[in-house]
Amino acid sequence: MKPALQFRLHQQLTLTPQLQQAIRLLQLSQLELEAELRQIAESNPLLEFAEEIEDEETESLEAAEGDYQVADKAPESHSENDEGAIDWADGGGAAESPIDFSSNSPGSSSGSRGDEDFEPQNAAPETLQQHLTWQLNLASFNPREHLIATVLIDALNPAGYLAEGMEAVLAALPAGFDASVEEVEAVRRRLQGFDPAGVGSLDLRDCLRVQLEQFDPDTPHRALALRIVDSELELLARNDIVRLARRLHASPDEVAEAAVLIRSLDPRPGAALDATPVEYVAPDVYAIRDGMRWRVSLNPDSQPRLGLNQHYCGLIAKARGEDASWMRGQLQEARWLIKSLESRAETLLKVAEAIVRRQSAFLDYGPEAMHPLVLREVAEEVGMHESTISRVTTRKYLHTPRGTFELKYFFSSGVSTEDGGSASATAIQAMLRKLIDAENPRKPLSDQAIAEELQSKGIQVARRTVAKYREGLRIPTSSERQRAS
């Protein structure tokens, strides 16, 4: 028998190249978008950045602006009134090293530089390798030692350590260069005395010992500090002064002074010469207080000013054959790209407005007023899919009077409250930190005590949840905080 023919009807969603491009642009950060657009513009002569037009002859600038189709028209701030502002009159309604080294140490500093404006320097910063090589060329090394020292310097990681160990250094020496471990170790010891002291160390203990050895022998508590570094770093990391004193047969005061000396050292000596440029976040969106309302607008400097090159557009009519077909294709792709950029900007603004509308209490009162918010809620409000909201809130930043935050920061799960409502995890973490900041340092609050305090405020939270939030905030346990005090 012949098999019977069967017909099946089914639907299949196919993403057009234009939609795929729009989705891709939506998930890119500001810097990634700029790089992507420049790469596309290099391959499409019909596309041009606005600053390239501005560099042309000044006498034709006005005429060029009249014909130039620029995709830098930032969407107007959406609103529910004719004034172009969002009207919410009710204000929203509804460690690398376990030891805490001194922040004065240049290699261990992690604080921000503050709000001061510094002029960028044109000269490239000196790298750790360059700094050490300069010293090496002035030192009295023979040719063999010089070569070994060069290999050692090249093997240092940004913190100034030989992270791969001595075996990697021996393997990096030229073939036929017969050097013993003892010979390389002798050169390494001399390298550790270079500036910054401690470079070329194998581990933290080695690094701290070298720095302590450079102190004058008469330095108070130096000998005791060396003993701690040699055998009791673990107890020092826990700040267990009493046990340290008992093990080292010293008084607690002497141990405390030695601990202060150790914490004044630099655990990452090479970091002070790390030439990696610091990257600063530029906001994509602004939230500005306007009377009783919050106005949301795009950062005009973050929107790519991409347009059509009118010179090449004028050549399309004169082109013939394959050239004309190719240029028309490039023109169509350029128009799709410009439209995708406009759609990206509109989507970003719409999502940012929805977030600010939901979290206006945070902008008014701080993290403790943060409301629970999930992707689905914003997706339903703006009429988009959750995956779109996820893309548009990743690596996009909102500048507010309280600081600049990634849009994802405003999303958090909720915890039940006594009145049947819910509090966001971000708000609970802010309350937790506030409780710990105000605690008696000699009698810090346990996780259970914090849970009970939050429950007294109507927030139903378990001790293990408090512990999870505390660890997420990198706050030590109550016993560790007590010892640190």
LOVEX-95864 format. One record per residue (C-alpha): residue number from 0; y, x, z; residue in three letters. Coordinates in Angstrom, 2 decimals. Layout:
N
   rolo         Y         X         Z   kolmar
    NUM         Y         X         Z      ALA
...
//
This chain:
485
   rolo         Y         X         Z   kolmar
      0      0.00      0.00      0.00      MET
      1      3.49      1.16     -0.69      LYS
      2      5.64      1.65      2.44      PRO
      3      8.22     -1.06      2.93      ALA
      4     11.85     -0.12      2.55      LEU
      5     13.94     -0.38      5.70      GLN
      6     17.69     -0.63      5.91      PHE
      7     19.57      0.31      9.05      ARG
      8     23.23     -0.25      9.75      LEU
      9     24.93      2.04     12.25      HIS
     10     28.41      3.25     13.07      GLN
     11     29.39      6.90     13.28      GLN
     12     32.71      8.33     14.41      LEU
     13     33.88     11.18     12.23      THR
     14     36.85     13.30     13.24      LEU
     15     39.13     14.06     10.34      THR
     16     40.47     17.60     10.00      PRO
     17     43.88     16.29     11.00      GLN
     18     42.55     14.71     14.20      LEU
     19     40.58     17.84     15.02      GLN
     20     43.74     19.89     14.62      GLN
     21     45.73     17.52     16.86      ALA
     22     43.06     17.71     19.58      ILE
     23     42.97     21.49     19.38      ARG
     24     46.76     21.81     19.66      LEU
     25     46.77     19.45     22.62      LEU
     26     44.51     21.65     24.75      GLN
     27     46.37     24.90     24.07      LEU
     28     48.75     26.37     26.61      SER
     29     52.31     27.20     25.64      GLN
     30     51.56     30.85     24.87      LEU
     31     48.33     30.02     23.03      GLU
     32     50.15     27.41     20.95      LEU
     33     52.84     29.90     19.96      GLU
     34     50.21     32.45     18.87      ALA
     35     48.21     29.83     16.98      GLU
     36     51.25     28.56     15.09      LEU
     37     52.37     32.03     14.08      ARG
     38     48.92     32.76     12.75      GLN
     39     48.95     29.53     10.72      ILE
     40     52.48     30.22      9.46      ALA
     41     51.42     33.65      8.18      GLU
     42     48.82     32.03      5.92      SER
     43     50.98     29.10      4.78      ASN
     44     54.22     30.04      3.00      PRO
     45     55.47     26.44      3.32      LEU
     46     55.79     26.83      7.09      LEU
     47     58.60     28.66      8.82      GLU
     48     59.91     29.01     12.37      PHE
     49     63.46     27.88     13.01      ALA
     50     64.56     31.31     14.25      GLU
     51     63.64     32.74     10.84      GLU
     52     66.09     30.34      9.26      ILE
     53     68.78     31.35     11.75      GLU
     54     68.40     34.95     10.67      ASP
     55     69.33     34.11      7.09      GLU
     56     72.81     34.39      5.65      GLU
     57     75.28     32.60      7.89      THR
     58     77.22     31.07      5.00      GLU
     59     74.21     28.95      3.95      SER
     60     73.18     27.92      7.46      LEU
     61     74.82     24.49      7.45      GLU
     62     73.30     23.59      4.11      ALA
     63     69.90     24.83      5.21      ALA
     64     70.04     22.70      8.36      GLU
     65     70.76     19.65      6.23      GLY
     66     67.55     20.08      4.23      ASP
     67     65.40     21.67      6.89      TYR
     68     62.68     19.39      8.23      GLN
     69     62.25     20.64     11.75      VAL
     70     59.58     19.43     14.12      ALA
     71     61.59     20.22     17.21      ASP
     72     62.75     16.67     17.92      LYS
     73     61.60     16.34     21.49      ALA
     74     60.72     12.71     22.23      PRO
     75     63.27     10.86     24.29      GLU
     76     62.27     10.23     27.88      SER
     77     60.42      6.92     27.93      HIS
     78     61.74      4.31     30.28      SER
     79     61.63      0.67     31.14      GLU
     80     65.37      0.26     30.70      ASN
     81     68.00      1.15     28.14      ASP
     82     69.27      4.18     30.00      GLU
     83     66.35      6.43     29.05      GLY
     84     65.28      7.06     32.65      ALA
     85     62.25      6.00     34.64      ILE
     86     63.41      3.51     37.22      ASP
     87     61.49      3.86     40.46      TRP
     88     64.13      2.70     42.90      ALA
     89     61.62      2.53     45.73      ASP
     90     60.95      6.28     45.52      GLY
     91     57.31      5.72     44.62      GLY
     92     56.34      2.69     46.71      GLY
     93     52.74      2.70     46.88      ALA
     94     39.79     38.86     50.47      ALA
     95     39.02     41.64     48.27      GLU
     96     38.98     43.62     51.57      SER
     97     37.90     41.92     54.79      PRO
     98     40.61     43.80     56.67      ILE
     99     44.10     42.31     56.74      ASP
    100     46.15     45.34     55.71      PHE
    101     49.89     45.43     56.15      SER
    102     51.82     43.63     53.44      SER
    103     54.17     46.60     53.41      ASN
    104     51.52     48.59     51.60      SER
    105     52.54     48.76     47.94      PRO
    106     49.00     48.54     46.66      GLY
    107     48.07     45.52     48.70      SER
    108     51.21     43.45     48.28      SER
    109     50.54     40.08     46.76      SER
    110     53.75     38.21     47.45      GLY
    111     55.99     36.81     44.79      SER
    112     59.22     38.56     43.96      ARG
    113     61.25     35.51     44.96      GLY
    114     64.03     33.86     43.01      ASP
    115     66.03     36.99     42.22      GLU
    116     66.60     37.72     38.55      ASP
    117     65.81     41.25     37.47      PHE
    118     66.69     42.69     34.12      GLU
    119     63.58     43.87     32.24      PRO
    120     63.36     47.59     31.72      GLN
    121     62.82     48.92     28.23      ASN
    122     60.82     51.93     29.31      ALA
    123     57.07     51.33     29.49      ALA
    124     55.75     51.68     33.05      PRO
    125     53.77     54.80     33.86      GLU
    126     50.05     54.15     34.20      THR
    127     47.87     55.51     36.99      LEU
    128     46.09     57.81     34.53      GLN
    129     49.38     59.19     33.19      GLN
    130     50.70     59.79     36.71      HIS
    131     47.56     61.67     37.75      LEU
    132     47.34     63.64     34.49      THR
    133     50.91     64.84     34.99      TRP
    134     49.94     66.16     38.44      GLN
    135     46.72     67.65     37.07      LEU
    136     48.65     69.69     34.49      ASN
    137     50.78     71.17     37.28      LEU
    138     47.83     71.98     39.56      ALA
    139     45.87     75.21     39.67      SER
    140     42.60     74.08     38.08      PHE
    141     40.49     76.36     35.90      ASN
    142     39.36     74.99     32.50      PRO
    143     36.05     73.63     33.84      ARG
    144     37.70     71.90     36.77      GLU
    145     40.45     70.56     34.51      HIS
    146     37.88     68.92     32.23      LEU
    147     35.97     67.40     35.16      ILE
    148     39.22     66.09     36.68      ALA
    149     40.18     64.52     33.34      THR
    150     36.88     62.66     33.18      VAL
    151     37.30     61.53     36.78      LEU
    152     40.80     60.22     36.07      ILE
    153     39.61     58.30     33.02      ASP
    154     36.85     56.70     35.10      ALA
    155     39.21     55.19     37.71      LEU
    156     39.59     51.43     37.86      ASN
    157     43.03     49.80     38.34      PRO
    158     42.66     50.00     42.14      ALA
    159     42.10     53.77     41.92      GLY
    160     38.38     53.77     42.74      TYR
    161     35.39     55.32     40.99      LEU
    162     33.69     51.94     40.81      ALA
    163     30.84     53.20     38.62      GLU
    164     29.95     56.06     40.96      GLY
    165     29.36     59.75     40.37      MET
    166     26.45     59.15     37.98      GLU
    167     28.79     57.58     35.45      ALA
    168     31.13     60.60     35.70      VAL
    169     28.28     63.04     35.08      LEU
    170     27.14     60.97     32.10      ALA
    171     30.67     61.01     30.63      ALA
    172     30.90     64.81     30.61      LEU
    173     30.49     66.44     27.17      PRO
    174     26.97     67.19     25.99      ALA
    175     25.91     70.65     27.07      GLY
    176     28.45     70.77     29.88      PHE
    177     26.17     71.72     32.72      ASP
    178     27.89     70.56     35.90      ALA
    179     26.24     69.89     39.24      SER
    180     27.00     66.96     41.51      VAL
    181     28.44     69.42     44.05      GLU
    182     30.88     70.84     41.47      GLU
    183     32.11     67.37     40.45      VAL
    184     32.36     66.32     44.10      GLU
    185     34.55     69.33     44.87      ALA
    186     36.96     68.37     42.08      VAL
    187     36.94     64.75     43.22      ARG
    188     37.94     65.80     46.75      ARG
    189     40.94     67.66     45.36      ARG
    190     41.86     64.67     43.19      LEU
    191     41.91     62.46     46.30      GLN
    192     44.81     64.51     47.59      GLY
    193     46.96     63.63     44.56      PHE
    194     49.64     60.97     44.77      ASP
    195     48.84     58.20     45.57      PRO
    196     46.56     59.47     48.30      ALA
    197     43.04     58.06     48.21      GLY
    198     42.59     57.77     44.44      VAL
    199     39.15     58.79     43.26      GLY
    200     37.44     57.31     46.32      SER
    201     33.97     55.80     46.10      LEU
    202     34.54     52.99     48.59      ASP
    203     37.02     51.62     51.12      LEU
    204     35.79     53.81     53.95      ARG
    205     36.20     56.94     51.83      ASP
    206     39.70     55.84     50.74      CYS
    207     40.96     55.17     54.28      LEU
    208     39.51     58.40     55.67      ARG
    209     41.30     60.51     53.06      VAL
    210     44.63     58.88     53.89      GLN
    211     44.13     59.34     57.63      LEU
    212     43.23     62.99     57.13      GLU
    213     46.63     63.56     55.50      GLN
    214     48.42     62.52     58.71      PHE
    215     49.52     65.26     61.07      ASP
    216     46.67     66.00     63.53      PRO
    217     49.05     65.20     66.38      ASP
    218     49.66     61.66     65.09      THR
    219     48.97     59.26     67.99      PRO
    220     45.57     57.51     67.74      HIS
    221     44.65     59.31     64.51      ARG
    222     41.36     60.59     65.88      ALA
    223     40.38     57.16     67.18      LEU
    224     41.33     55.59     63.85      ALA
    225     39.04     58.05     62.06      LEU
    226     36.16     57.06     64.35      ARG
    227     36.78     53.37     63.61      ILE
    228     36.84     54.00     59.85      VAL
    229     33.66     56.06     60.00      ASP
    230     31.52     53.61     61.93      SER
    231     33.23     50.37     62.95      GLU
    232     35.03     48.87     59.94      LEU
    233     33.04     45.65     60.28      GLU
    234     34.28     45.07     63.83      LEU
    235     37.82     45.94     62.74      LEU
    236     37.60     43.33     59.97      ALA
    237     36.76     40.75     62.64      ARG
    238     39.57     42.10     64.85      ASN
    239     37.13     42.34     67.76      ASP
    240     39.25     44.70     69.86      ILE
    241     37.22     44.20     73.04      VAL
    242     33.92     45.18     71.45      ARG
    243     35.54     48.06     69.60      LEU
    244     36.92     49.41     72.87      ALA
    245     33.51     49.12     74.53      ARG
    246     31.67     50.90     71.71      ARG
    247     34.22     53.69     71.36      LEU
    248     34.77     54.13     75.12      HIS
    249     38.50     53.59     74.71      ALA
    250     40.99     51.18     76.21      SER
    251     41.83     47.97     74.31      PRO
    252     45.44     49.11     73.98      ASP
    253     44.39     52.38     72.34      GLU
    254     42.07     50.54     69.95      VAL
    255     44.83     48.09     69.07      ALA
    256     47.22     50.95     68.26      GLU
    257     44.57     52.66     66.13      ALA
    258     43.98     49.38     64.29      ALA
    259     47.70     49.14     63.52      VAL
    260     47.57     52.67     62.08      LEU
    261     44.61     51.78     59.85      ILE
    262     46.23     48.60     58.61      ARG
    263     49.29     50.59     57.56      SER
    264     47.13     52.38     54.95      LEU
    265     46.77     51.37     51.32      ASP
    266     43.30     49.97     50.49      PRO
    267     44.09     49.90     46.74      ARG
    268     46.12     53.06     46.06      PRO
    269     46.01     52.72     42.29      GLY
    270     47.45     49.21     42.24      ALA
    271     50.98     50.49     42.86      ALA
    272     50.86     52.04     39.37      LEU
    273     49.11     49.16     37.64      ASP
    274     50.91     48.81     34.31      ALA
    275     49.61     45.29     33.65      THR
    276     52.70     43.18     32.89      PRO
    277     53.36     40.27     35.23      VAL
    278     53.17     36.91     33.50      GLU
    279     55.52     34.18     34.65      TYR
    280     54.80     30.51     34.06      VAL
    281     57.31     28.63     31.93      ALA
    282     57.27     24.88     32.64      PRO
    283     56.42     22.48     29.83      ASP
    284     58.02     19.47     31.53      VAL
    285     60.83     18.89     34.03      TYR
    286     61.10     16.23     36.74      ALA
    287     64.72     15.86     37.85      ILE
    288     66.12     13.58     40.53      ARG
    289     68.72     11.21     39.06      ASP
    290     70.08      9.09     41.86      GLY
    291     67.23      6.89     43.06      MET
    292     65.12      7.69     40.03      ARG
    293     63.08     10.59     38.68      TRP
    294     63.88     11.57     35.11      ARG
    295     61.13     13.33     33.13      VAL
    296     61.89     15.44     30.07      SER
    297     60.28     18.13     27.98      LEU
    298     61.42     21.71     28.25      ASN
    299     63.13     22.20     24.86      PRO
    300     62.45     25.93     24.97      ASP
    301     58.70     25.30     25.19      SER
    302     58.56     23.14     22.06      GLN
    303     57.83     25.16     18.88      PRO
    304     60.56     24.77     16.27      ARG
    305     58.45     24.74     13.15      LEU
    306     59.64     23.40      9.81      GLY
    307     59.23     23.53      6.04      LEU
    308     60.51     26.43      3.98      ASN
    309     62.81     24.70      1.52      GLN
    310     62.71     27.59     -0.94      HIS
    311     58.96     27.27     -1.46      TYR
    312     59.18     23.49     -1.39      CYS
    313     61.56     23.71     -4.35      GLY
    314     59.07     25.82     -6.29      LEU
    315     56.36     23.14     -6.19      ILE
    316     58.03     21.06     -8.90      ALA
    317     58.19     24.10    -11.20      LYS
    318     54.62     25.25    -10.56      ALA
    319     51.80     24.44    -12.98      ARG
    320     48.02     24.32    -12.89      GLY
    321     46.14     25.77     -9.94      GLU
    322     49.32     27.16     -8.38      ASP
    323     50.85     23.69     -8.20      ALA
    324     47.66     22.21     -6.73      SER
    325     47.42     24.96     -4.10      TRP
    326     51.07     24.64     -3.07      MET
    327     50.81     20.85     -2.78      ARG
    328     47.78     21.34     -0.52      GLY
    329     49.72     23.79      1.63      GLN
    330     52.61     21.35      1.84      LEU
    331     50.30     18.55      2.98      GLN
    332     48.74     20.80      5.65      GLU
    333     52.20     21.83      6.83      ALA
    334     53.26     18.19      7.21      ARG
    335     50.05     17.39      9.13      TRP
    336     50.73     20.29     11.47      LEU
    337     54.33     19.22     12.12      ILE
    338     53.17     15.68     12.83      LYS
    339     50.47     17.00     15.18      SER
    340     53.12     18.95     17.10      LEU
    341     55.27     15.85     17.45      GLU
    342     52.23     13.89     18.66      SER
    343     51.42     16.66     21.16      ARG
    344     54.92     16.56     22.59      ALA
    345     54.90     12.75     22.86      GLU
    346     51.51     12.75     24.58      THR
    347     52.54     15.47     27.02      LEU
    348     55.70     13.59     27.95      LEU
    349     53.89     10.26     28.33      LYS
    350     51.22     11.76     30.61      VAL
    351     53.79     13.67     32.68      ALA
    352     55.79     10.48     33.19      GLU
    353     52.68      8.62     34.36      ALA
    354     51.87     11.39     36.83      ILE
    355     55.40     11.52     38.21      VAL
    356     55.43      7.75     38.53      ARG
    357     52.23      7.85     40.59      ARG
    358     53.21     10.90     42.65      GLN
    359     56.92     10.28     43.21      SER
    360     56.22     10.17     46.97      ALA
    361     55.08     13.79     46.75      PHE
    362     58.35     14.74     45.05      LEU
    363     60.30     12.89     47.75      ASP
    364     58.39     13.88     50.89      TYR
    365     56.02     16.77     50.13      GLY
    366     52.25     17.38     49.94      PRO
    367     51.46     15.10     52.90      GLU
    368     52.63     12.15     50.80      ALA
    369     50.37     12.94     47.83      MET
    370     48.42      9.88     46.65      HIS
    371     44.80      9.98     45.44      PRO
    372     44.76     10.10     41.64      LEU
    373     41.96     10.46     39.08      VAL
    374     42.02     10.96     35.32      LEU
    375     40.84      7.41     34.64      ARG
    376     43.94      5.87     36.28      GLU
    377     46.37      7.84     34.10      VAL
    378     44.18      7.27     31.02      ALA
    379     44.32      3.50     31.54      GLU
    380     48.07      3.54     32.11      GLU
    381     48.92      5.46     28.94      VAL
    382     46.14      3.97     26.81      GLY
    383     44.25      7.20     26.12      MET
    384     40.78      8.58     26.76      HIS
    385     40.07     10.55     29.94      GLU
    386     39.16     13.62     27.87      SER
    387     42.65     13.54     26.34      THR
    388     44.24     13.43     29.78      ILE
    389     42.07     16.36     30.84      SER
    390     43.19     18.41     27.84      ARG
    391     46.88     17.64     28.21      VAL
    392     46.95     18.48     31.94      THR
    393     45.18     21.84     31.62      THR
    394     47.52     24.84     31.67      ARG
    395     50.58     22.62     31.28      LYS
    396     53.19     22.92     34.02      TYR
    397     55.68     20.54     35.60      LEU
    398     58.82     21.93     37.22      HIS
    399     60.04     19.96     40.23      THR
    400     62.53     20.60     43.05      PRO
    401     59.47     21.51     45.15      ARG
    402     58.25     24.15     42.71      GLY
    403     56.31     24.44     39.48      THR
    404     52.80     22.98     39.44      PHE
    405     50.02     22.67     36.91      GLU
    406     49.66     19.01     35.99      LEU
    407     46.08     19.11     37.27      LYS
    408     47.44     19.79     40.76      TYR
    409     48.48     16.15     41.06      PHE
    410     44.90     14.88     40.75      PHE
    411     42.71     14.68     43.84      SER
    412     40.00     12.47     45.29      SER
    413     40.65     10.03     48.10      GLY
    414     39.45      9.75     51.70      VAL
    415     39.27      6.37     53.41      SER
    416     41.79      5.38     56.06      THR
    417     41.55      2.84     58.86      GLU
    418     43.78      0.32     57.11      ASP
    419     41.47      0.17     54.12      GLY
    420     43.57      2.49     51.98      GLY
    421     42.95      6.11     51.06      SER
    422     44.58      9.52     51.48      ALA
    423     44.36     12.29     48.91      SER
    424     42.52     15.52     49.61      ALA
    425     45.77     17.42     48.93      THR
    426     47.60     15.41     51.59      ALA
    427     44.82     16.00     54.12      ILE
    428     44.89     19.75     53.44      GLN
    429     48.66     19.73     54.02      ALA
    430     48.16     17.91     57.33      MET
    431     45.41     20.35     58.31      LEU
    432     47.63     23.35     57.65      ARG
    433     50.47     21.75     59.60      LYS
    434     48.18     21.18     62.61      LEU
    435     46.96     24.79     62.55      ILE
    436     50.48     26.18     62.16      ASP
    437     51.53     24.26     65.27      ALA
    438     48.47     25.07     67.39      GLU
    439     48.45     27.24     70.51      ASN
    440     47.35     30.67     69.20      PRO
    441     45.55     31.36     72.47      ARG
    442     43.65     28.08     72.18      LYS
    443     43.28     27.28     68.46      PRO
    444     41.92     23.97     67.26      LEU
    445     38.26     23.74     66.30      SER
    446     37.20     21.87     63.16      ASP
    447     35.97     19.01     65.34      GLN
    448     39.31     18.85     67.16      ALA
    449     41.17     18.75     63.84      ILE
    450     38.87     15.99     62.58      ALA
    451     39.55     13.96     65.73      GLU
    452     43.31     14.53     65.38      GLU
    453     43.21     13.30     61.77      LEU
    454     41.11     10.30     62.84      GLN
    455     43.79      9.45     65.39      SER
    456     46.20      9.24     62.45      LYS
    457     43.87      6.76     60.74      GLY
    458     42.17      9.20     58.35      ILE
    459     38.37      8.99     58.48      GLN
    460     37.26     12.57     57.91      VAL
    461     34.16     14.39     59.17      ALA
    462     34.08     17.83     60.78      ARG
    463     32.24     19.33     57.78      ARG
    464     34.95     17.98     55.48      THR
    465     37.59     19.66     57.63      VAL
    466     35.61     22.92     57.44      ALA
    467     35.44     22.64     53.64      LYS
    468     39.19     22.06     53.33      TYR
    469     39.95     24.87     55.80      ARG
    470     37.79     27.33     53.84      GLU
    471     39.46     26.19     50.62      GLY
    472     42.81     27.08     52.18      LEU
    473     41.38     30.46     53.27      ARG
    474     42.11     29.75     56.93      ILE
    475     39.78     31.58     59.38      PRO
    476     37.69     29.76     61.95      THR
    477     39.16     28.97     65.38      SER
    478     37.35     31.91     67.00      SER
    479     38.65     34.31     64.37      GLU
    480     42.19     32.95     64.73      ARG
    481     41.96     33.40     68.49      GLN
    482     40.91     37.05     68.16      ARG
    483     43.67     37.68     65.62      ALA
    484     46.25     36.40     68.07      SER
//
